[in-house]
Amino acid sequence: MFGWSEKEVVGKPLPIVPEEKQGEFHTLQNTTLKGTSFTDKDAVRQRKDGSPINVSISAAPLYSTAGDIESI
């Protein structure tokens, strides 16, 4: 859907987040890391060729067996 191969993105910053959407991305990421889930957040991301793509994002915190929120 976005055009990057797994090898191009695993372990690297997300290339799908356009520069002008980095603040939004970090806000959503921090919300999840604080223990809050969200669903159906409309967002604009980008394909490898630079073209925009509208997506719906949902996220929830991932807890370790000790009950701590895992960060990636």
PDB file of N, H, CA, C and O in Angstrom:
ATOM      1  N   MET A   1       0.823  -1.191   0.000  1.00  0.00           N
ATOM      2  CA  MET A   1       0.000   0.000   0.000  1.00  0.00           C
ATOM      3  C   MET A   1       0.871   1.261   0.000  1.00  0.00           C
ATOM      4  O   MET A   1       0.534   2.254  -0.644  1.00  0.00           O
ATOM      5  N   PHE A   2       2.002   1.212   0.733  1.00  0.00           N
ATOM      6  H   PHE A   2       2.276   0.405   1.257  1.00  0.00           H
ATOM      7  CA  PHE A   2       2.861   2.392   0.833  1.00  0.00           C
ATOM      8  C   PHE A   2       4.056   2.340  -0.120  1.00  0.00           C
ATOM      9  O   PHE A   2       4.602   3.384  -0.479  1.00  0.00           O
ATOM     10  N   GLY A   3       4.468   1.142  -0.534  1.00  0.00           N
ATOM     11  H   GLY A   3       4.025   0.295  -0.243  1.00  0.00           H
ATOM     12  CA  GLY A   3       5.517   1.014  -1.536  1.00  0.00           C
ATOM     13  C   GLY A   3       6.901   0.642  -1.040  1.00  0.00           C
ATOM     14  O   GLY A   3       7.776   0.343  -1.853  1.00  0.00           O
ATOM     15  N   TRP A   4       7.130   0.649   0.263  1.00  0.00           N
ATOM     16  H   TRP A   4       6.419   0.892   0.923  1.00  0.00           H
ATOM     17  CA  TRP A   4       8.439   0.268   0.785  1.00  0.00           C
ATOM     18  C   TRP A   4       8.463  -1.230   1.066  1.00  0.00           C
ATOM     19  O   TRP A   4       7.440  -1.823   1.407  1.00  0.00           O
ATOM     20  N   SER A   5       9.621  -1.825   0.924  1.00  0.00           N
ATOM     21  H   SER A   5      10.452  -1.343   0.647  1.00  0.00           H
ATOM     22  CA  SER A   5       9.783  -3.232   1.291  1.00  0.00           C
ATOM     23  C   SER A   5      10.055  -3.309   2.797  1.00  0.00           C
ATOM     24  O   SER A   5      10.416  -2.317   3.431  1.00  0.00           O
ATOM     25  N   GLU A   6       9.876  -4.488   3.339  1.00  0.00           N
ATOM     26  H   GLU A   6       9.583  -5.294   2.823  1.00  0.00           H
ATOM     27  CA  GLU A   6      10.146  -4.699   4.763  1.00  0.00           C
ATOM     28  C   GLU A   6      11.591  -4.322   5.097  1.00  0.00           C
ATOM     29  O   GLU A   6      11.846  -3.682   6.117  1.00  0.00           O
ATOM     30  N   LYS A   7      12.510  -4.708   4.259  1.00  0.00           N
ATOM     31  H   LYS A   7      12.303  -5.227   3.431  1.00  0.00           H
ATOM     32  CA  LYS A   7      13.938  -4.424   4.478  1.00  0.00           C
ATOM     33  C   LYS A   7      14.215  -2.924   4.552  1.00  0.00           C
ATOM     34  O   LYS A   7      15.125  -2.495   5.262  1.00  0.00           O
ATOM     35  N   GLU A   8      13.440  -2.131   3.828  1.00  0.00           N
ATOM     36  H   GLU A   8      12.701  -2.480   3.251  1.00  0.00           H
ATOM     37  CA  GLU A   8      13.646  -0.689   3.790  1.00  0.00           C
ATOM     38  C   GLU A   8      13.140   0.028   5.044  1.00  0.00           C
ATOM     39  O   GLU A   8      13.546   1.159   5.311  1.00  0.00           O
ATOM     40  N   VAL A   9      12.259  -0.618   5.818  1.00  0.00           N
ATOM     41  H   VAL A   9      11.930  -1.537   5.601  1.00  0.00           H
ATOM     42  CA  VAL A   9      11.639   0.107   6.936  1.00  0.00           C
ATOM     43  C   VAL A   9      11.874  -0.487   8.322  1.00  0.00           C
ATOM     44  O   VAL A   9      11.820   0.247   9.309  1.00  0.00           O
ATOM     45  N   VAL A  10      12.131  -1.781   8.428  1.00  0.00           N
ATOM     46  H   VAL A  10      12.175  -2.377   7.627  1.00  0.00           H
ATOM     47  CA  VAL A  10      12.291  -2.396   9.749  1.00  0.00           C
ATOM     48  C   VAL A  10      13.508  -1.809  10.455  1.00  0.00           C
ATOM     49  O   VAL A  10      14.613  -1.793   9.912  1.00  0.00           O
ATOM     50  N   GLY A  11      13.285  -1.329  11.673  1.00  0.00           N
ATOM     51  H   GLY A  11      12.387  -1.343  12.114  1.00  0.00           H
ATOM     52  CA  GLY A  11      14.362  -0.776  12.483  1.00  0.00           C
ATOM     53  C   GLY A  11      14.744   0.650  12.134  1.00  0.00           C
ATOM     54  O   GLY A  11      15.755   1.161  12.617  1.00  0.00           O
ATOM     55  N   LYS A  12      13.947   1.295  11.301  1.00  0.00           N
ATOM     56  H   LYS A  12      13.125   0.881  10.909  1.00  0.00           H
ATOM     57  CA  LYS A  12      14.241   2.664  10.877  1.00  0.00           C
ATOM     58  C   LYS A  12      13.048   3.565  11.187  1.00  0.00           C
ATOM     59  O   LYS A  12      11.948   3.063  11.416  1.00  0.00           O
ATOM     60  N   PRO A  13      13.242   4.881  11.198  1.00  0.00           N
ATOM     61  CA  PRO A  13      12.103   5.791  11.392  1.00  0.00           C
ATOM     62  C   PRO A  13      11.053   5.549  10.307  1.00  0.00           C
ATOM     63  O   PRO A  13      11.381   5.230   9.165  1.00  0.00           O
ATOM     64  N   LEU A  14       9.802   5.705  10.685  1.00  0.00           N
ATOM     65  H   LEU A  14       9.535   5.964  11.614  1.00  0.00           H
ATOM     66  CA  LEU A  14       8.710   5.471   9.743  1.00  0.00           C
ATOM     67  C   LEU A  14       8.743   6.460   8.581  1.00  0.00           C
ATOM     68  O   LEU A  14       8.572   7.662   8.783  1.00  0.00           O
ATOM     69  N   PRO A  15       8.960   5.962   7.378  1.00  0.00           N
ATOM     70  CA  PRO A  15       8.998   6.869   6.229  1.00  0.00           C
ATOM     71  C   PRO A  15       7.608   7.295   5.765  1.00  0.00           C
ATOM     72  O   PRO A  15       7.484   8.190   4.929  1.00  0.00           O
ATOM     73  N   ILE A  16       6.565   6.665   6.297  1.00  0.00           N
ATOM     74  H   ILE A  16       6.666   5.938   6.976  1.00  0.00           H
ATOM     75  CA  ILE A  16       5.212   7.001   5.845  1.00  0.00           C
ATOM     76  C   ILE A  16       4.688   8.293   6.454  1.00  0.00           C
ATOM     77  O   ILE A  16       3.672   8.825   6.007  1.00  0.00           O
ATOM     78  N   VAL A  17       5.381   8.803   7.480  1.00  0.00           N
ATOM     79  H   VAL A  17       6.206   8.370   7.843  1.00  0.00           H
ATOM     80  CA  VAL A  17       4.921  10.018   8.150  1.00  0.00           C
ATOM     81  C   VAL A  17       5.588  11.232   7.495  1.00  0.00           C
ATOM     82  O   VAL A  17       6.797  11.421   7.625  1.00  0.00           O
ATOM     83  N   PRO A  18       4.799  12.054   6.791  1.00  0.00           N
ATOM     84  CA  PRO A  18       5.379  13.241   6.158  1.00  0.00           C
ATOM     85  C   PRO A  18       5.953  14.198   7.211  1.00  0.00           C
ATOM     86  O   PRO A  18       5.492  14.230   8.352  1.00  0.00           O
ATOM     87  N   GLU A  19       6.936  14.954   6.821  1.00  0.00           N
ATOM     88  H   GLU A  19       7.311  14.928   5.894  1.00  0.00           H
ATOM     89  CA  GLU A  19       7.590  15.911   7.729  1.00  0.00           C
ATOM     90  C   GLU A  19       6.572  16.783   8.465  1.00  0.00           C
ATOM     91  O   GLU A  19       6.690  16.987   9.673  1.00  0.00           O
ATOM     92  N   GLU A  20       5.575  17.296   7.745  1.00  0.00           N
ATOM     93  H   GLU A  20       5.479  17.130   6.764  1.00  0.00           H
ATOM     94  CA  GLU A  20       4.600  18.200   8.356  1.00  0.00           C
ATOM     95  C   GLU A  20       3.624  17.484   9.293  1.00  0.00           C
ATOM     96  O   GLU A  20       2.835  18.140   9.973  1.00  0.00           O
ATOM     97  N   LYS A  21       3.667  16.142   9.341  1.00  0.00           N
ATOM     98  H   LYS A  21       4.309  15.609   8.789  1.00  0.00           H
ATOM     99  CA  LYS A  21       2.787  15.374  10.224  1.00  0.00           C
ATOM    100  C   LYS A  21       3.548  14.730  11.384  1.00  0.00           C
ATOM    101  O   LYS A  21       2.965  13.964  12.152  1.00  0.00           O
ATOM    102  N   GLN A  22       4.845  15.031  11.522  1.00  0.00           N
ATOM    103  H   GLN A  22       5.319  15.653  10.899  1.00  0.00           H
ATOM    104  CA  GLN A  22       5.654  14.440  12.587  1.00  0.00           C
ATOM    105  C   GLN A  22       5.119  14.789  13.975  1.00  0.00           C
ATOM    106  O   GLN A  22       5.096  13.934  14.859  1.00  0.00           O
ATOM    107  N   GLY A  23       4.690  16.034  14.174  1.00  0.00           N
ATOM    108  H   GLY A  23       4.709  16.729  13.456  1.00  0.00           H
ATOM    109  CA  GLY A  23       4.144  16.451  15.473  1.00  0.00           C
ATOM    110  C   GLY A  23       2.905  15.644  15.829  1.00  0.00           C
ATOM    111  O   GLY A  23       2.770  15.175  16.959  1.00  0.00           O
ATOM    112  N   GLU A  24       2.005  15.483  14.878  1.00  0.00           N
ATOM    113  H   GLU A  24       2.115  15.864  13.960  1.00  0.00           H
ATOM    114  CA  GLU A  24       0.794  14.676  15.084  1.00  0.00           C
ATOM    115  C   GLU A  24       1.169  13.240  15.437  1.00  0.00           C
ATOM    116  O   GLU A  24       0.604  12.654  16.361  1.00  0.00           O
ATOM    117  N   PHE A  25       2.120  12.680  14.700  1.00  0.00           N
ATOM    118  H   PHE A  25       2.579  13.156  13.950  1.00  0.00           H
ATOM    119  CA  PHE A  25       2.573  11.314  14.946  1.00  0.00           C
ATOM    120  C   PHE A  25       3.101  11.155  16.371  1.00  0.00           C
ATOM    121  O   PHE A  25       2.735  10.206  17.064  1.00  0.00           O
ATOM    122  N   HIS A  26       3.949  12.070  16.808  1.00  0.00           N
ATOM    123  H   HIS A  26       4.245  12.842  16.245  1.00  0.00           H
ATOM    124  CA  HIS A  26       4.533  11.968  18.150  1.00  0.00           C
ATOM    125  C   HIS A  26       3.471  12.159  19.237  1.00  0.00           C
ATOM    126  O   HIS A  26       3.550  11.527  20.290  1.00  0.00           O
ATOM    127  N   THR A  27       2.496  13.010  18.997  1.00  0.00           N
ATOM    128  H   THR A  27       2.433  13.524  18.141  1.00  0.00           H
ATOM    129  CA  THR A  27       1.402  13.186  19.955  1.00  0.00           C
ATOM    130  C   THR A  27       0.623  11.877  20.107  1.00  0.00           C
ATOM    131  O   THR A  27       0.332  11.454  21.226  1.00  0.00           O
ATOM    132  N   LEU A  28       0.289  11.241  18.991  1.00  0.00           N
ATOM    133  H   LEU A  28       0.526  11.585  18.083  1.00  0.00           H
ATOM    134  CA  LEU A  28      -0.438   9.973  19.044  1.00  0.00           C
ATOM    135  C   LEU A  28       0.406   8.877  19.703  1.00  0.00           C
ATOM    136  O   LEU A  28      -0.105   8.078  20.488  1.00  0.00           O
ATOM    137  N   GLN A  29       1.682   8.848  19.381  1.00  0.00           N
ATOM    138  H   GLN A  29       2.097   9.497  18.743  1.00  0.00           H
ATOM    139  CA  GLN A  29       2.583   7.862  19.975  1.00  0.00           C
ATOM    140  C   GLN A  29       2.661   8.059  21.490  1.00  0.00           C
ATOM    141  O   GLN A  29       2.575   7.089  22.243  1.00  0.00           O
ATOM    142  N   ASN A  30       2.822   9.295  21.938  1.00  0.00           N
ATOM    143  H   ASN A  30       2.891  10.083  21.326  1.00  0.00           H
ATOM    144  CA  ASN A  30       2.911   9.575  23.372  1.00  0.00           C
ATOM    145  C   ASN A  30       1.607   9.254  24.088  1.00  0.00           C
ATOM    146  O   ASN A  30       1.623   8.790  25.228  1.00  0.00           O
ATOM    147  N   THR A  31       0.485   9.497  23.434  1.00  0.00           N
ATOM    148  H   THR A  31       0.472   9.874  22.508  1.00  0.00           H
ATOM    149  CA  THR A  31      -0.812   9.156  24.014  1.00  0.00           C
ATOM    150  C   THR A  31      -0.877   7.661  24.308  1.00  0.00           C
ATOM    151  O   THR A  31      -1.316   7.247  25.381  1.00  0.00           O
ATOM    152  N   THR A  32      -0.440   6.868  23.355  1.00  0.00           N
ATOM    153  H   THR A  32      -0.083   7.204  22.484  1.00  0.00           H
ATOM    154  CA  THR A  32      -0.458   5.421  23.525  1.00  0.00           C
ATOM    155  C   THR A  32       0.535   4.983  24.605  1.00  0.00           C
ATOM    156  O   THR A  32       0.231   4.100  25.406  1.00  0.00           O
ATOM    157  N   LEU A  33       1.711   5.594  24.628  1.00  0.00           N
ATOM    158  H   LEU A  33       1.958   6.312  23.977  1.00  0.00           H
ATOM    159  CA  LEU A  33       2.717   5.230  25.637  1.00  0.00           C
ATOM    160  C   LEU A  33       2.282   5.612  27.056  1.00  0.00           C
ATOM    161  O   LEU A  33       2.838   5.109  28.032  1.00  0.00           O
ATOM    162  N   LYS A  34       1.300   6.493  27.168  1.00  0.00           N
ATOM    163  H   LYS A  34       0.849   6.902  26.375  1.00  0.00           H
ATOM    164  CA  LYS A  34       0.744   6.862  28.478  1.00  0.00           C
ATOM    165  C   LYS A  34      -0.422   5.961  28.869  1.00  0.00           C
ATOM    166  O   LYS A  34      -1.003   6.129  29.941  1.00  0.00           O
ATOM    167  N   GLY A  35      -0.767   5.005  28.005  1.00  0.00           N
ATOM    168  H   GLY A  35      -0.295   4.869  27.134  1.00  0.00           H
ATOM    169  CA  GLY A  35      -1.787   4.026  28.349  1.00  0.00           C
ATOM    170  C   GLY A  35      -3.151   4.253  27.733  1.00  0.00           C
ATOM    171  O   GLY A  35      -4.109   3.572  28.100  1.00  0.00           O
ATOM    172  N   THR A  36      -3.267   5.187  26.809  1.00  0.00           N
ATOM    173  H   THR A  36      -2.489   5.740  26.510  1.00  0.00           H
ATOM    174  CA  THR A  36      -4.549   5.483  26.196  1.00  0.00           C
ATOM    175  C   THR A  36      -4.627   4.876  24.799  1.00  0.00           C
ATOM    176  O   THR A  36      -3.698   5.008  24.002  1.00  0.00           O
ATOM    177  N   SER A  37      -5.729   4.221  24.515  1.00  0.00           N
ATOM    178  H   SER A  37      -6.483   4.114  25.162  1.00  0.00           H
ATOM    179  CA  SER A  37      -5.987   3.677  23.181  1.00  0.00           C
ATOM    180  C   SER A  37      -6.763   4.696  22.362  1.00  0.00           C
ATOM    181  O   SER A  37      -7.414   5.580  22.918  1.00  0.00           O
ATOM    182  N   PHE A  38      -6.695   4.574  21.047  1.00  0.00           N
ATOM    183  H   PHE A  38      -6.166   3.856  20.595  1.00  0.00           H
ATOM    184  CA  PHE A  38      -7.547   5.382  20.191  1.00  0.00           C
ATOM    185  C   PHE A  38      -7.899   4.564  18.960  1.00  0.00           C
ATOM    186  O   PHE A  38      -7.161   3.661  18.565  1.00  0.00           O
ATOM    187  N   THR A  39      -9.030   4.892  18.363  1.00  0.00           N
ATOM    188  H   THR A  39      -9.629   5.625  18.683  1.00  0.00           H
ATOM    189  CA  THR A  39      -9.475   4.188  17.168  1.00  0.00           C
ATOM    190  C   THR A  39      -9.945   5.185  16.116  1.00  0.00           C
ATOM    191  O   THR A  39     -10.398   6.287  16.423  1.00  0.00           O
ATOM    192  N   ASP A  40      -9.822   4.765  14.891  1.00  0.00           N
ATOM    193  H   ASP A  40      -9.454   3.869  14.641  1.00  0.00           H
ATOM    194  CA  ASP A  40     -10.361   5.500  13.754  1.00  0.00           C
ATOM    195  C   ASP A  40      -9.916   6.954  13.672  1.00  0.00           C
ATOM    196  O   ASP A  40     -10.723   7.840  13.389  1.00  0.00           O
ATOM    197  N   LYS A  41      -8.636   7.199  13.918  1.00  0.00           N
ATOM    198  H   LYS A  41      -7.981   6.479  14.147  1.00  0.00           H
ATOM    199  CA  LYS A  41      -8.073   8.538  13.770  1.00  0.00           C
ATOM    200  C   LYS A  41      -7.705   8.719  12.301  1.00  0.00           C
ATOM    201  O   LYS A  41      -6.839   8.018  11.778  1.00  0.00           O
ATOM    202  N   ASP A  42      -8.370   9.666  11.642  1.00  0.00           N
ATOM    203  H   ASP A  42      -9.073  10.235  12.067  1.00  0.00           H
ATOM    204  CA  ASP A  42      -8.053   9.955  10.249  1.00  0.00           C
ATOM    205  C   ASP A  42      -6.709  10.673  10.172  1.00  0.00           C
ATOM    206  O   ASP A  42      -6.451  11.613  10.924  1.00  0.00           O
ATOM    207  N   ALA A  43      -5.860  10.220   9.256  1.00  0.00           N
ATOM    208  H   ALA A  43      -6.070   9.456   8.645  1.00  0.00           H
ATOM    209  CA  ALA A  43      -4.530  10.814   9.122  1.00  0.00           C
ATOM    210  C   ALA A  43      -4.089  10.755   7.663  1.00  0.00           C
ATOM    211  O   ALA A  43      -4.577   9.937   6.883  1.00  0.00           O
ATOM    212  N   VAL A  44      -3.173  11.624   7.318  1.00  0.00           N
ATOM    213  H   VAL A  44      -2.777  12.288   7.951  1.00  0.00           H
ATOM    214  CA  VAL A  44      -2.564  11.608   5.992  1.00  0.00           C
ATOM    215  C   VAL A  44      -1.143  11.096   6.149  1.00  0.00           C
ATOM    216  O   VAL A  44      -0.373  11.610   6.960  1.00  0.00           O
ATOM    217  N   ARG A  45      -0.806  10.102   5.385  1.00  0.00           N
ATOM    218  H   ARG A  45      -1.430   9.684   4.725  1.00  0.00           H
ATOM    219  CA  ARG A  45       0.547   9.565   5.365  1.00  0.00           C
ATOM    220  C   ARG A  45       1.032   9.631   3.926  1.00  0.00           C
ATOM    221  O   ARG A  45       0.334  10.171   3.068  1.00  0.00           O
ATOM    222  N   GLN A  46       2.225   9.086   3.641  1.00  0.00           N
ATOM    223  H   GLN A  46       2.792   8.647   4.338  1.00  0.00           H
ATOM    224  CA  GLN A  46       2.735   9.178   2.271  1.00  0.00           C
ATOM    225  C   GLN A  46       3.291   7.860   1.791  1.00  0.00           C
ATOM    226  O   GLN A  46       3.821   7.054   2.557  1.00  0.00           O
ATOM    227  N   ARG A  47       3.152   7.671   0.498  1.00  0.00           N
ATOM    228  H   ARG A  47       2.721   8.325  -0.124  1.00  0.00           H
ATOM    229  CA  ARG A  47       3.707   6.501  -0.169  1.00  0.00           C
ATOM    230  C   ARG A  47       5.177   6.768  -0.491  1.00  0.00           C
ATOM    231  O   ARG A  47       5.665   7.891  -0.363  1.00  0.00           O
ATOM    232  N   LYS A  48       5.856   5.729  -0.904  1.00  0.00           N
ATOM    233  H   LYS A  48       5.460   4.816  -1.008  1.00  0.00           H
ATOM    234  CA  LYS A  48       7.273   5.847  -1.247  1.00  0.00           C
ATOM    235  C   LYS A  48       7.508   6.882  -2.343  1.00  0.00           C
ATOM    236  O   LYS A  48       8.536   7.558  -2.351  1.00  0.00           O
ATOM    237  N   ASP A  49       6.558   7.006  -3.265  1.00  0.00           N
ATOM    238  H   ASP A  49       5.723   6.456  -3.259  1.00  0.00           H
ATOM    239  CA  ASP A  49       6.714   7.976  -4.347  1.00  0.00           C
ATOM    240  C   ASP A  49       6.388   9.408  -3.910  1.00  0.00           C
ATOM    241  O   ASP A  49       6.453  10.335  -4.717  1.00  0.00           O
ATOM    242  N   GLY A  50       6.034   9.588  -2.619  1.00  0.00           N
ATOM    243  H   GLY A  50       5.981   8.835  -1.963  1.00  0.00           H
ATOM    244  CA  GLY A  50       5.752  10.909  -2.085  1.00  0.00           C
ATOM    245  C   GLY A  50       4.295  11.309  -2.139  1.00  0.00           C
ATOM    246  O   GLY A  50       3.918  12.332  -1.567  1.00  0.00           O
ATOM    247  N   SER A  51       3.467  10.532  -2.808  1.00  0.00           N
ATOM    248  H   SER A  51       3.773   9.701  -3.273  1.00  0.00           H
ATOM    249  CA  SER A  51       2.054  10.882  -2.905  1.00  0.00           C
ATOM    250  C   SER A  51       1.345  10.629  -1.570  1.00  0.00           C
ATOM    251  O   SER A  51       1.671   9.674  -0.864  1.00  0.00           O
ATOM    252  N   PRO A  52       0.380  11.482  -1.228  1.00  0.00           N
ATOM    253  CA  PRO A  52      -0.334  11.328   0.037  1.00  0.00           C
ATOM    254  C   PRO A  52      -1.339  10.182  -0.028  1.00  0.00           C
ATOM    255  O   PRO A  52      -1.847   9.844  -1.097  1.00  0.00           O
ATOM    256  N   ILE A  53      -1.616   9.595   1.124  1.00  0.00           N
ATOM    257  H   ILE A  53      -1.204   9.870   1.993  1.00  0.00           H
ATOM    258  CA  ILE A  53      -2.622   8.554   1.235  1.00  0.00           C
ATOM    259  C   ILE A  53      -3.377   8.783   2.547  1.00  0.00           C
ATOM    260  O   ILE A  53      -2.766   8.951   3.602  1.00  0.00           O
ATOM    261  N   ASN A  54      -4.702   8.786   2.470  1.00  0.00           N
ATOM    262  H   ASN A  54      -5.198   8.649   1.613  1.00  0.00           H
ATOM    263  CA  ASN A  54      -5.536   8.930   3.659  1.00  0.00           C
ATOM    264  C   ASN A  54      -5.687   7.571   4.318  1.00  0.00           C
ATOM    265  O   ASN A  54      -6.011   6.586   3.653  1.00  0.00           O
ATOM    266  N   VAL A  55      -5.455   7.514   5.619  1.00  0.00           N
ATOM    267  H   VAL A  55      -5.192   8.314   6.159  1.00  0.00           H
ATOM    268  CA  VAL A  55      -5.554   6.266   6.369  1.00  0.00           C
ATOM    269  C   VAL A  55      -6.343   6.493   7.650  1.00  0.00           C
ATOM    270  O   VAL A  55      -6.518   7.628   8.094  1.00  0.00           O
ATOM    271  N   SER A  56      -6.805   5.420   8.227  1.00  0.00           N
ATOM    272  H   SER A  56      -6.662   4.499   7.867  1.00  0.00           H
ATOM    273  CA  SER A  56      -7.451   5.447   9.533  1.00  0.00           C
ATOM    274  C   SER A  56      -6.555   4.657  10.483  1.00  0.00           C
ATOM    275  O   SER A  56      -6.233   3.498  10.220  1.00  0.00           O
ATOM    276  N   ILE A  57      -6.157   5.284  11.583  1.00  0.00           N
ATOM    277  H   ILE A  57      -6.419   6.225  11.797  1.00  0.00           H
ATOM    278  CA  ILE A  57      -5.207   4.678  12.517  1.00  0.00           C
ATOM    279  C   ILE A  57      -5.902   4.332  13.825  1.00  0.00           C
ATOM    280  O   ILE A  57      -6.704   5.108  14.346  1.00  0.00           O
ATOM    281  N   SER A  58      -5.583   3.164  14.340  1.00  0.00           N
ATOM    282  H   SER A  58      -4.931   2.534  13.917  1.00  0.00           H
ATOM    283  CA  SER A  58      -6.013   2.747  15.678  1.00  0.00           C
ATOM    284  C   SER A  58      -4.777   2.215  16.382  1.00  0.00           C
ATOM    285  O   SER A  58      -3.926   1.585  15.754  1.00  0.00           O
ATOM    286  N   ALA A  59      -4.671   2.461  17.677  1.00  0.00           N
ATOM    287  H   ALA A  59      -5.363   2.972  18.187  1.00  0.00           H
ATOM    288  CA  ALA A  59      -3.517   1.972  18.434  1.00  0.00           C
ATOM    289  C   ALA A  59      -3.902   1.748  19.878  1.00  0.00           C
ATOM    290  O   ALA A  59      -4.818   2.384  20.399  1.00  0.00           O
ATOM    291  N   ALA A  60      -3.196   0.840  20.514  1.00  0.00           N
ATOM    292  H   ALA A  60      -2.452   0.323  20.091  1.00  0.00           H
ATOM    293  CA  ALA A  60      -3.398   0.549  21.928  1.00  0.00           C
ATOM    294  C   ALA A  60      -2.045   0.218  22.536  1.00  0.00           C
ATOM    295  O   ALA A  60      -1.168  -0.311  21.853  1.00  0.00           O
ATOM    296  N   PRO A  61      -1.871   0.524  23.812  1.00  0.00           N
ATOM    297  CA  PRO A  61      -0.594   0.208  24.451  1.00  0.00           C
ATOM    298  C   PRO A  61      -0.386  -1.309  24.522  1.00  0.00           C
ATOM    299  O   PRO A  61      -1.341  -2.076  24.642  1.00  0.00           O
ATOM    300  N   LEU A  62       0.864  -1.714  24.446  1.00  0.00           N
ATOM    301  H   LEU A  62       1.640  -1.090  24.348  1.00  0.00           H
ATOM    302  CA  LEU A  62       1.249  -3.114  24.579  1.00  0.00           C
ATOM    303  C   LEU A  62       1.929  -3.261  25.933  1.00  0.00           C
ATOM    304  O   LEU A  62       2.925  -2.594  26.215  1.00  0.00           O
ATOM    305  N   TYR A  63       1.385  -4.139  26.764  1.00  0.00           N
ATOM    306  H   TYR A  63       0.576  -4.681  26.535  1.00  0.00           H
ATOM    307  CA  TYR A  63       1.898  -4.296  28.126  1.00  0.00           C
ATOM    308  C   TYR A  63       2.791  -5.530  28.235  1.00  0.00           C
ATOM    309  O   TYR A  63       2.506  -6.570  27.642  1.00  0.00           O
ATOM    310  N   SER A  64       3.868  -5.401  28.996  1.00  0.00           N
ATOM    311  H   SER A  64       4.100  -4.556  29.477  1.00  0.00           H
ATOM    312  CA  SER A  64       4.745  -6.541  29.266  1.00  0.00           C
ATOM    313  C   SER A  64       4.086  -7.426  30.316  1.00  0.00           C
ATOM    314  O   SER A  64       3.050  -7.067  30.874  1.00  0.00           O
ATOM    315  N   THR A  65       4.676  -8.559  30.577  1.00  0.00           N
ATOM    316  H   THR A  65       5.518  -8.850  30.123  1.00  0.00           H
ATOM    317  CA  THR A  65       4.133  -9.468  31.600  1.00  0.00           C
ATOM    318  C   THR A  65       4.206  -8.827  32.990  1.00  0.00           C
ATOM    319  O   THR A  65       3.474  -9.224  33.896  1.00  0.00           O
ATOM    320  N   ALA A  66       5.085  -7.843  33.156  1.00  0.00           N
ATOM    321  H   ALA A  66       5.680  -7.520  32.420  1.00  0.00           H
ATOM    322  CA  ALA A  66       5.203  -7.130  34.434  1.00  0.00           C
ATOM    323  C   ALA A  66       4.172  -6.011  34.543  1.00  0.00           C
ATOM    324  O   ALA A  66       4.066  -5.363  35.584  1.00  0.00           O
ATOM    325  N   GLY A  67       3.409  -5.782  33.469  1.00  0.00           N
ATOM    326  H   GLY A  67       3.495  -6.308  32.623  1.00  0.00           H
ATOM    327  CA  GLY A  67       2.397  -4.730  33.501  1.00  0.00           C
ATOM    328  C   GLY A  67       2.865  -3.369  33.050  1.00  0.00           C
ATOM    329  O   GLY A  67       2.126  -2.390  33.153  1.00  0.00           O
ATOM    330  N   ASP A  68       4.094  -3.294  32.547  1.00  0.00           N
ATOM    331  H   ASP A  68       4.694  -4.090  32.463  1.00  0.00           H
ATOM    332  CA  ASP A  68       4.642  -2.033  32.046  1.00  0.00           C
ATOM    333  C   ASP A  68       4.309  -1.866  30.571  1.00  0.00           C
ATOM    334  O   ASP A  68       4.207  -2.850  29.838  1.00  0.00           O
ATOM    335  N   ILE A  69       4.139  -0.629  30.137  1.00  0.00           N
ATOM    336  H   ILE A  69       4.222   0.171  30.732  1.00  0.00           H
ATOM    337  CA  ILE A  69       3.913  -0.364  28.731  1.00  0.00           C
ATOM    338  C   ILE A  69       5.232  -0.484  27.994  1.00  0.00           C
ATOM    339  O   ILE A  69       6.231   0.130  28.368  1.00  0.00           O
ATOM    340  N   GLU A  70       5.217  -1.287  26.937  1.00  0.00           N
ATOM    341  H   GLU A  70       4.405  -1.785  26.633  1.00  0.00           H
ATOM    342  CA  GLU A  70       6.408  -1.478  26.122  1.00  0.00           C
ATOM    343  C   GLU A  70       6.543  -0.309  25.157  1.00  0.00           C
ATOM    344  O   GLU A  70       5.552   0.107  24.558  1.00  0.00           O
ATOM    345  N   SER A  71       7.730   0.222  24.995  1.00  0.00           N
ATOM    346  H   SER A  71       8.535  -0.116  25.482  1.00  0.00           H
ATOM    347  CA  SER A  71       7.946   1.239  23.972  1.00  0.00           C
ATOM    348  C   SER A  71       8.761   0.601  22.858  1.00  0.00           C
ATOM    349  O   SER A  71       9.534  -0.331  23.077  1.00  0.00           O
ATOM    350  N   ILE A  72       8.567   1.121  21.684  1.00  0.00           N
ATOM    351  H   ILE A  72       7.939   1.879  21.506  1.00  0.00           H
ATOM    352  CA  ILE A  72       9.257   0.554  20.518  1.00  0.00           C
ATOM    353  C   ILE A  72      10.354   1.492  20.084  1.00  0.00           C
ATOM    354  O   ILE A  72      11.063   1.209  19.118  1.00  0.00           O
TER     355      ILE A  72
END
